[in-house]
Amino acid sequence: MGVELWFIPLGEPWRNGIVEKFNDHYRGGFLRRVFMQNAEELHRESLIFEKKHNSRYRYTKLQGRTPQMALGQAQIRLPASPIAPRHPLPKPDRGCYHLVRFVRSDAVVDVFGEKFKMPPEAVYEYVTVTIDVTRQKLSIELENELIDEHNYHLR
């Protein structure tokens, strides 16, 4: 679909500000104010809240626009069907995944369970890990400088 995924650092949900801000609105403006007795009511009332939220709340990260405005101005393609596929999609054969990771004192970066040893200059720094699916390479950058690269075959 042409989308490159970015994964925020593990254990740092505050980096995903829009999602966290929405969660605050959802808890305070919905869950604490709307009484529901069952899952059907939760589903129905959640959709009402979501529609209201997306048309009214403005976010700095969206340049002061509402989510509805930002979506209307975005050049994205949505799936043809709102129903998710029943079976896993095939693995991608092109594109990139990016991860931002903090390197602790052990100088190891965890990439989806695989461990990569980092050079000393990366300790106590954030690095960007890029998995290039087309080239089957994993590269690691520190302050936009390549510091490590590995062959990386998707399983």
MODELLER restraints for C-alpha pairs under 7 A, 6 or more apart:
rsr = mdl.restraints
at = mdl.atoms
rsr.add(forms.Gaussian(group=physical.xy_distance, feature=features.Distance(at['CA:2:A'], at['CA:95:A']), mean=6.99, stdev=0.5))
rsr.add(forms.Gaussian(group=physical.xy_distance, feature=features.Distance(at['CA:4:A'], at['CA:95:A']), mean=6.56, stdev=0.5))
rsr.add(forms.Gaussian(group=physical.xy_distance, feature=features.Distance(at['CA:4:A'], at['CA:96:A']), mean=5.52, stdev=0.5))
rsr.add(forms.Gaussian(group=physical.xy_distance, feature=features.Distance(at['CA:4:A'], at['CA:97:A']), mean=5.68, stdev=0.5))
rsr.add(forms.Gaussian(group=physical.xy_distance, feature=features.Distance(at['CA:5:A'], at['CA:97:A']), mean=5.07, stdev=0.5))
rsr.add(forms.Gaussian(group=physical.xy_distance, feature=features.Distance(at['CA:5:A'], at['CA:98:A']), mean=6.04, stdev=0.5))
rsr.add(forms.Gaussian(group=physical.xy_distance, feature=features.Distance(at['CA:6:A'], at['CA:97:A']), mean=6.27, stdev=0.5))
rsr.add(forms.Gaussian(group=physical.xy_distance, feature=features.Distance(at['CA:6:A'], at['CA:98:A']), mean=4.68, stdev=0.5))
rsr.add(forms.Gaussian(group=physical.xy_distance, feature=features.Distance(at['CA:6:A'], at['CA:99:A']), mean=5.61, stdev=0.5))
rsr.add(forms.Gaussian(group=physical.xy_distance, feature=features.Distance(at['CA:7:A'], at['CA:98:A']), mean=6.20, stdev=0.5))
rsr.add(forms.Gaussian(group=physical.xy_distance, feature=features.Distance(at['CA:7:A'], at['CA:99:A']), mean=4.61, stdev=0.5))
rsr.add(forms.Gaussian(group=physical.xy_distance, feature=features.Distance(at['CA:7:A'], at['CA:100:A']), mean=6.25, stdev=0.5))
rsr.add(forms.Gaussian(group=physical.xy_distance, feature=features.Distance(at['CA:8:A'], at['CA:15:A']), mean=6.66, stdev=0.5))
rsr.add(forms.Gaussian(group=physical.xy_distance, feature=features.Distance(at['CA:8:A'], at['CA:99:A']), mean=6.28, stdev=0.5))
rsr.add(forms.Gaussian(group=physical.xy_distance, feature=features.Distance(at['CA:8:A'], at['CA:100:A']), mean=5.44, stdev=0.5))
rsr.add(forms.Gaussian(group=physical.xy_distance, feature=features.Distance(at['CA:9:A'], at['CA:100:A']), mean=5.17, stdev=0.5))
rsr.add(forms.Gaussian(group=physical.xy_distance, feature=features.Distance(at['CA:9:A'], at['CA:101:A']), mean=4.85, stdev=0.5))
rsr.add(forms.Gaussian(group=physical.xy_distance, feature=features.Distance(at['CA:9:A'], at['CA:102:A']), mean=6.64, stdev=0.5))
rsr.add(forms.Gaussian(group=physical.xy_distance, feature=features.Distance(at['CA:14:A'], at['CA:20:A']), mean=6.60, stdev=0.5))
rsr.add(forms.Gaussian(group=physical.xy_distance, feature=features.Distance(at['CA:30:A'], at['CA:49:A']), mean=6.90, stdev=0.5))
rsr.add(forms.Gaussian(group=physical.xy_distance, feature=features.Distance(at['CA:36:A'], at['CA:42:A']), mean=6.00, stdev=0.5))
rsr.add(forms.Gaussian(group=physical.xy_distance, feature=features.Distance(at['CA:54:A'], at['CA:66:A']), mean=6.00, stdev=0.5))
rsr.add(forms.Gaussian(group=physical.xy_distance, feature=features.Distance(at['CA:54:A'], at['CA:67:A']), mean=4.97, stdev=0.5))
rsr.add(forms.Gaussian(group=physical.xy_distance, feature=features.Distance(at['CA:54:A'], at['CA:68:A']), mean=5.19, stdev=0.5))
rsr.add(forms.Gaussian(group=physical.xy_distance, feature=features.Distance(at['CA:55:A'], at['CA:66:A']), mean=5.91, stdev=0.5))
rsr.add(forms.Gaussian(group=physical.xy_distance, feature=features.Distance(at['CA:55:A'], at['CA:67:A']), mean=6.81, stdev=0.5))
rsr.add(forms.Gaussian(group=physical.xy_distance, feature=features.Distance(at['CA:55:A'], at['CA:68:A']), mean=5.48, stdev=0.5))
rsr.add(forms.Gaussian(group=physical.xy_distance, feature=features.Distance(at['CA:56:A'], at['CA:66:A']), mean=6.10, stdev=0.5))
rsr.add(forms.Gaussian(group=physical.xy_distance, feature=features.Distance(at['CA:57:A'], at['CA:66:A']), mean=5.36, stdev=0.5))
rsr.add(forms.Gaussian(group=physical.xy_distance, feature=features.Distance(at['CA:58:A'], at['CA:64:A']), mean=5.16, stdev=0.5))
rsr.add(forms.Gaussian(group=physical.xy_distance, feature=features.Distance(at['CA:58:A'], at['CA:65:A']), mean=4.96, stdev=0.5))
rsr.add(forms.Gaussian(group=physical.xy_distance, feature=features.Distance(at['CA:58:A'], at['CA:66:A']), mean=4.31, stdev=0.5))
rsr.add(forms.Gaussian(group=physical.xy_distance, feature=features.Distance(at['CA:59:A'], at['CA:65:A']), mean=6.04, stdev=0.5))
rsr.add(forms.Gaussian(group=physical.xy_distance, feature=features.Distance(at['CA:59:A'], at['CA:66:A']), mean=6.40, stdev=0.5))
rsr.add(forms.Gaussian(group=physical.xy_distance, feature=features.Distance(at['CA:62:A'], at['CA:70:A']), mean=6.66, stdev=0.5))
rsr.add(forms.Gaussian(group=physical.xy_distance, feature=features.Distance(at['CA:93:A'], at['CA:133:A']), mean=6.00, stdev=0.5))
rsr.add(forms.Gaussian(group=physical.xy_distance, feature=features.Distance(at['CA:93:A'], at['CA:134:A']), mean=5.95, stdev=0.5))
rsr.add(forms.Gaussian(group=physical.xy_distance, feature=features.Distance(at['CA:94:A'], at['CA:133:A']), mean=4.99, stdev=0.5))
rsr.add(forms.Gaussian(group=physical.xy_distance, feature=features.Distance(at['CA:94:A'], at['CA:134:A']), mean=4.45, stdev=0.5))
rsr.add(forms.Gaussian(group=physical.xy_distance, feature=features.Distance(at['CA:95:A'], at['CA:132:A']), mean=6.19, stdev=0.5))
rsr.add(forms.Gaussian(group=physical.xy_distance, feature=features.Distance(at['CA:95:A'], at['CA:133:A']), mean=5.56, stdev=0.5))
rsr.add(forms.Gaussian(group=physical.xy_distance, feature=features.Distance(at['CA:95:A'], at['CA:134:A']), mean=6.34, stdev=0.5))
rsr.add(forms.Gaussian(group=physical.xy_distance, feature=features.Distance(at['CA:96:A'], at['CA:130:A']), mean=6.52, stdev=0.5))
rsr.add(forms.Gaussian(group=physical.xy_distance, feature=features.Distance(at['CA:96:A'], at['CA:131:A']), mean=5.38, stdev=0.5))
rsr.add(forms.Gaussian(group=physical.xy_distance, feature=features.Distance(at['CA:96:A'], at['CA:132:A']), mean=4.56, stdev=0.5))
rsr.add(forms.Gaussian(group=physical.xy_distance, feature=features.Distance(at['CA:96:A'], at['CA:133:A']), mean=5.76, stdev=0.5))
rsr.add(forms.Gaussian(group=physical.xy_distance, feature=features.Distance(at['CA:97:A'], at['CA:130:A']), mean=5.64, stdev=0.5))
rsr.add(forms.Gaussian(group=physical.xy_distance, feature=features.Distance(at['CA:97:A'], at['CA:131:A']), mean=5.11, stdev=0.5))
rsr.add(forms.Gaussian(group=physical.xy_distance, feature=features.Distance(at['CA:97:A'], at['CA:132:A']), mean=6.80, stdev=0.5))
rsr.add(forms.Gaussian(group=physical.xy_distance, feature=features.Distance(at['CA:98:A'], at['CA:128:A']), mean=6.72, stdev=0.5))
rsr.add(forms.Gaussian(group=physical.xy_distance, feature=features.Distance(at['CA:98:A'], at['CA:129:A']), mean=5.54, stdev=0.5))
rsr.add(forms.Gaussian(group=physical.xy_distance, feature=features.Distance(at['CA:98:A'], at['CA:130:A']), mean=4.47, stdev=0.5))
rsr.add(forms.Gaussian(group=physical.xy_distance, feature=features.Distance(at['CA:98:A'], at['CA:131:A']), mean=6.40, stdev=0.5))
rsr.add(forms.Gaussian(group=physical.xy_distance, feature=features.Distance(at['CA:99:A'], at['CA:128:A']), mean=5.67, stdev=0.5))
rsr.add(forms.Gaussian(group=physical.xy_distance, feature=features.Distance(at['CA:99:A'], at['CA:129:A']), mean=5.00, stdev=0.5))
rsr.add(forms.Gaussian(group=physical.xy_distance, feature=features.Distance(at['CA:99:A'], at['CA:130:A']), mean=6.48, stdev=0.5))
rsr.add(forms.Gaussian(group=physical.xy_distance, feature=features.Distance(at['CA:100:A'], at['CA:126:A']), mean=6.61, stdev=0.5))
rsr.add(forms.Gaussian(group=physical.xy_distance, feature=features.Distance(at['CA:100:A'], at['CA:127:A']), mean=5.78, stdev=0.5))
rsr.add(forms.Gaussian(group=physical.xy_distance, feature=features.Distance(at['CA:100:A'], at['CA:128:A']), mean=4.66, stdev=0.5))
rsr.add(forms.Gaussian(group=physical.xy_distance, feature=features.Distance(at['CA:100:A'], at['CA:129:A']), mean=6.31, stdev=0.5))
rsr.add(forms.Gaussian(group=physical.xy_distance, feature=features.Distance(at['CA:101:A'], at['CA:109:A']), mean=6.86, stdev=0.5))
rsr.add(forms.Gaussian(group=physical.xy_distance, feature=features.Distance(at['CA:101:A'], at['CA:126:A']), mean=5.45, stdev=0.5))
rsr.add(forms.Gaussian(group=physical.xy_distance, feature=features.Distance(at['CA:101:A'], at['CA:127:A']), mean=5.44, stdev=0.5))
rsr.add(forms.Gaussian(group=physical.xy_distance, feature=features.Distance(at['CA:101:A'], at['CA:128:A']), mean=6.47, stdev=0.5))
rsr.add(forms.Gaussian(group=physical.xy_distance, feature=features.Distance(at['CA:102:A'], at['CA:124:A']), mean=6.65, stdev=0.5))
rsr.add(forms.Gaussian(group=physical.xy_distance, feature=features.Distance(at['CA:102:A'], at['CA:125:A']), mean=5.73, stdev=0.5))
rsr.add(forms.Gaussian(group=physical.xy_distance, feature=features.Distance(at['CA:102:A'], at['CA:126:A']), mean=4.33, stdev=0.5))
rsr.add(forms.Gaussian(group=physical.xy_distance, feature=features.Distance(at['CA:102:A'], at['CA:127:A']), mean=6.37, stdev=0.5))
rsr.add(forms.Gaussian(group=physical.xy_distance, feature=features.Distance(at['CA:103:A'], at['CA:109:A']), mean=6.07, stdev=0.5))
rsr.add(forms.Gaussian(group=physical.xy_distance, feature=features.Distance(at['CA:103:A'], at['CA:122:A']), mean=6.36, stdev=0.5))
rsr.add(forms.Gaussian(group=physical.xy_distance, feature=features.Distance(at['CA:103:A'], at['CA:123:A']), mean=5.11, stdev=0.5))
rsr.add(forms.Gaussian(group=physical.xy_distance, feature=features.Distance(at['CA:103:A'], at['CA:124:A']), mean=5.25, stdev=0.5))
rsr.add(forms.Gaussian(group=physical.xy_distance, feature=features.Distance(at['CA:103:A'], at['CA:125:A']), mean=5.61, stdev=0.5))
rsr.add(forms.Gaussian(group=physical.xy_distance, feature=features.Distance(at['CA:103:A'], at['CA:126:A']), mean=6.17, stdev=0.5))
rsr.add(forms.Gaussian(group=physical.xy_distance, feature=features.Distance(at['CA:104:A'], at['CA:123:A']), mean=5.70, stdev=0.5))
rsr.add(forms.Gaussian(group=physical.xy_distance, feature=features.Distance(at['CA:104:A'], at['CA:124:A']), mean=5.31, stdev=0.5))
rsr.add(forms.Gaussian(group=physical.xy_distance, feature=features.Distance(at['CA:105:A'], at['CA:123:A']), mean=5.85, stdev=0.5))
rsr.add(forms.Gaussian(group=physical.xy_distance, feature=features.Distance(at['CA:105:A'], at['CA:124:A']), mean=6.68, stdev=0.5))
rsr.add(forms.Gaussian(group=physical.xy_distance, feature=features.Distance(at['CA:107:A'], at['CA:117:A']), mean=5.81, stdev=0.5))
rsr.add(forms.Gaussian(group=physical.xy_distance, feature=features.Distance(at['CA:107:A'], at['CA:118:A']), mean=5.08, stdev=0.5))
rsr.add(forms.Gaussian(group=physical.xy_distance, feature=features.Distance(at['CA:107:A'], at['CA:119:A']), mean=6.99, stdev=0.5))
rsr.add(forms.Gaussian(group=physical.xy_distance, feature=features.Distance(at['CA:107:A'], at['CA:120:A']), mean=6.91, stdev=0.5))
rsr.add(forms.Gaussian(group=physical.xy_distance, feature=features.Distance(at['CA:107:A'], at['CA:123:A']), mean=5.51, stdev=0.5))
rsr.add(forms.Gaussian(group=physical.xy_distance, feature=features.Distance(at['CA:108:A'], at['CA:115:A']), mean=6.19, stdev=0.5))
rsr.add(forms.Gaussian(group=physical.xy_distance, feature=features.Distance(at['CA:108:A'], at['CA:116:A']), mean=5.45, stdev=0.5))
rsr.add(forms.Gaussian(group=physical.xy_distance, feature=features.Distance(at['CA:108:A'], at['CA:117:A']), mean=4.60, stdev=0.5))
rsr.add(forms.Gaussian(group=physical.xy_distance, feature=features.Distance(at['CA:108:A'], at['CA:118:A']), mean=5.72, stdev=0.5))
rsr.add(forms.Gaussian(group=physical.xy_distance, feature=features.Distance(at['CA:109:A'], at['CA:115:A']), mean=5.62, stdev=0.5))
rsr.add(forms.Gaussian(group=physical.xy_distance, feature=features.Distance(at['CA:109:A'], at['CA:116:A']), mean=5.17, stdev=0.5))
rsr.add(forms.Gaussian(group=physical.xy_distance, feature=features.Distance(at['CA:109:A'], at['CA:117:A']), mean=6.49, stdev=0.5))
rsr.add(forms.Gaussian(group=physical.xy_distance, feature=features.Distance(at['CA:109:A'], at['CA:118:A']), mean=6.97, stdev=0.5))
rsr.add(forms.Gaussian(group=physical.xy_distance, feature=features.Distance(at['CA:110:A'], at['CA:116:A']), mean=6.57, stdev=0.5))
rsr.add(forms.Gaussian(group=physical.xy_distance, feature=features.Distance(at['CA:122:A'], at['CA:142:A']), mean=6.88, stdev=0.5))
rsr.add(forms.Gaussian(group=physical.xy_distance, feature=features.Distance(at['CA:126:A'], at['CA:142:A']), mean=6.96, stdev=0.5))
rsr.add(forms.Gaussian(group=physical.xy_distance, feature=features.Distance(at['CA:127:A'], at['CA:140:A']), mean=6.55, stdev=0.5))
rsr.add(forms.Gaussian(group=physical.xy_distance, feature=features.Distance(at['CA:127:A'], at['CA:141:A']), mean=5.58, stdev=0.5))
rsr.add(forms.Gaussian(group=physical.xy_distance, feature=features.Distance(at['CA:127:A'], at['CA:142:A']), mean=4.89, stdev=0.5))
rsr.add(forms.Gaussian(group=physical.xy_distance, feature=features.Distance(at['CA:128:A'], at['CA:140:A']), mean=5.64, stdev=0.5))
rsr.add(forms.Gaussian(group=physical.xy_distance, feature=features.Distance(at['CA:128:A'], at['CA:141:A']), mean=5.18, stdev=0.5))
rsr.add(forms.Gaussian(group=physical.xy_distance, feature=features.Distance(at['CA:128:A'], at['CA:142:A']), mean=6.60, stdev=0.5))
rsr.add(forms.Gaussian(group=physical.xy_distance, feature=features.Distance(at['CA:129:A'], at['CA:138:A']), mean=6.90, stdev=0.5))
rsr.add(forms.Gaussian(group=physical.xy_distance, feature=features.Distance(at['CA:129:A'], at['CA:139:A']), mean=5.73, stdev=0.5))
rsr.add(forms.Gaussian(group=physical.xy_distance, feature=features.Distance(at['CA:129:A'], at['CA:140:A']), mean=4.51, stdev=0.5))
rsr.add(forms.Gaussian(group=physical.xy_distance, feature=features.Distance(at['CA:129:A'], at['CA:141:A']), mean=6.51, stdev=0.5))
rsr.add(forms.Gaussian(group=physical.xy_distance, feature=features.Distance(at['CA:130:A'], at['CA:138:A']), mean=5.62, stdev=0.5))
rsr.add(forms.Gaussian(group=physical.xy_distance, feature=features.Distance(at['CA:130:A'], at['CA:139:A']), mean=5.26, stdev=0.5))
rsr.add(forms.Gaussian(group=physical.xy_distance, feature=features.Distance(at['CA:130:A'], at['CA:140:A']), mean=6.41, stdev=0.5))
rsr.add(forms.Gaussian(group=physical.xy_distance, feature=features.Distance(at['CA:131:A'], at['CA:137:A']), mean=5.90, stdev=0.5))
rsr.add(forms.Gaussian(group=physical.xy_distance, feature=features.Distance(at['CA:131:A'], at['CA:138:A']), mean=4.49, stdev=0.5))
rsr.add(forms.Gaussian(group=physical.xy_distance, feature=features.Distance(at['CA:131:A'], at['CA:139:A']), mean=6.58, stdev=0.5))
rsr.add(forms.Gaussian(group=physical.xy_distance, feature=features.Distance(at['CA:132:A'], at['CA:138:A']), mean=6.25, stdev=0.5))
rsr.add(forms.Gaussian(group=physical.xy_distance, feature=features.Distance(at['CA:136:A'], at['CA:151:A']), mean=6.00, stdev=0.5))
rsr.add(forms.Gaussian(group=physical.xy_distance, feature=features.Distance(at['CA:136:A'], at['CA:152:A']), mean=4.98, stdev=0.5))
rsr.add(forms.Gaussian(group=physical.xy_distance, feature=features.Distance(at['CA:136:A'], at['CA:153:A']), mean=5.32, stdev=0.5))
rsr.add(forms.Gaussian(group=physical.xy_distance, feature=features.Distance(at['CA:137:A'], at['CA:149:A']), mean=6.95, stdev=0.5))
rsr.add(forms.Gaussian(group=physical.xy_distance, feature=features.Distance(at['CA:137:A'], at['CA:150:A']), mean=5.69, stdev=0.5))
rsr.add(forms.Gaussian(group=physical.xy_distance, feature=features.Distance(at['CA:137:A'], at['CA:151:A']), mean=4.59, stdev=0.5))
rsr.add(forms.Gaussian(group=physical.xy_distance, feature=features.Distance(at['CA:137:A'], at['CA:152:A']), mean=4.74, stdev=0.5))
rsr.add(forms.Gaussian(group=physical.xy_distance, feature=features.Distance(at['CA:138:A'], at['CA:149:A']), mean=5.58, stdev=0.5))
rsr.add(forms.Gaussian(group=physical.xy_distance, feature=features.Distance(at['CA:138:A'], at['CA:150:A']), mean=5.12, stdev=0.5))
rsr.add(forms.Gaussian(group=physical.xy_distance, feature=features.Distance(at['CA:138:A'], at['CA:151:A']), mean=6.18, stdev=0.5))
rsr.add(forms.Gaussian(group=physical.xy_distance, feature=features.Distance(at['CA:138:A'], at['CA:152:A']), mean=5.56, stdev=0.5))
rsr.add(forms.Gaussian(group=physical.xy_distance, feature=features.Distance(at['CA:139:A'], at['CA:148:A']), mean=5.81, stdev=0.5))
rsr.add(forms.Gaussian(group=physical.xy_distance, feature=features.Distance(at['CA:139:A'], at['CA:149:A']), mean=4.28, stdev=0.5))
rsr.add(forms.Gaussian(group=physical.xy_distance, feature=features.Distance(at['CA:139:A'], at['CA:150:A']), mean=6.43, stdev=0.5))
rsr.add(forms.Gaussian(group=physical.xy_distance, feature=features.Distance(at['CA:140:A'], at['CA:146:A']), mean=5.87, stdev=0.5))
rsr.add(forms.Gaussian(group=physical.xy_distance, feature=features.Distance(at['CA:140:A'], at['CA:147:A']), mean=5.79, stdev=0.5))
rsr.add(forms.Gaussian(group=physical.xy_distance, feature=features.Distance(at['CA:140:A'], at['CA:148:A']), mean=5.14, stdev=0.5))
rsr.add(forms.Gaussian(group=physical.xy_distance, feature=features.Distance(at['CA:140:A'], at['CA:149:A']), mean=6.20, stdev=0.5))
rsr.add(forms.Gaussian(group=physical.xy_distance, feature=features.Distance(at['CA:141:A'], at['CA:147:A']), mean=5.42, stdev=0.5))
